[in-house]
């Protein structure tokens, strides 16, 4: 089924009116950024990491976002407990495999988390997506050394293996499931100069899957919102610092007219998965 620009904006409004609670187990670097982005989008963030409470927090949230940015053994234990509870309650899980491929600890952690329950949505840059599929591919931590389209075949294989919607972020954002591939040609190169933009998109995906059961459409809408807001914000910014200021404002006050005039969306046929 095709998805229109108008449908994407309807989902933006659905988040604003629904005010979903999004439980984030995320990293120290981006907590403030992602919480503010969620608030600006109309959703409610909670950052809870204690093993003693994560299951209870999942129970009242609309979605769980797990971000592997700053790992330690205690947080990994909390992630496992939260994912197990979310799976039991059929709450959508969004997983961000930050830096996978950089160290054996990250690779093992990712394997253990996915083994508990595959996520509804897996989002990463192209290098991370390829390292999820093949841990022998090394990465430079959070930096991508590959273009986003270079991971499409691997993303198709991951979708087939996990059943998850796969989102590859980059200069062009790709979102795919077994039936279709969305391409979003928005954003601005200045966004790469602000830490945590990928993590912010993951958090926003959590808000959208909390209010909409079609996770492909929800993910596409979340990525479109951030890409359009970032592009418009960059037009007013003097650098990375003011970009953040204008980005939050635009997440908050983006109009339908602005969105429809700016978003560049293509829907293509599904990826043919061959032996990789």
Number of C-alpha atoms within 10 A of each C-alpha: 6 11 16 14 17 12 14 24 22 14 21 25 16 17 25 18 12 16 20 23 23 29 28 29 26 25 21 10 13 19 19 12 18 25 21 17 27 28 17 18 27 21 23 21 24 16 18 17 21 14 17 11 13 24 20 12 22 26 18 12 20 23 28 34 28 30 22 22 22 15 17 12 10 11 18 21 15 21 28 22 19 28 28 17 20 24 17 11 11 12 21 22 27 29 29 28 25 26 26 31 28 19 14 12 14 21 19 13 21 20 14 13 20 14 12 13 17 19 27 25 29 27 28 28 28 27 26 31 29 26 23 23 17 15 19 13 14 16 20 14 15 20 14 18 12 15 16 21 17 13 20 24 17 23 29 23 20 21 21 14 11 17 16 25 26 30 31 28 24 22 18 15 23 28 25 29 23 19 12 16 22 23 20 23 19 24 25 17 13 16 21 15 12 15 15 20 20 25 27 22 25 28 31 31 31 34 35 31 30 25 20 15 12 12 23 25 23 26 33 25 25 26 28 28 27 25 26 27 27 26 22 22 25 22 11 13 17 11 13 15 11 13 23 21 13 19 26 22 16 23 23 17 13 19 13 15 9 14 20 15 11 17 21 15 18 15 17 13 11 14 19 10 16 9 6 8
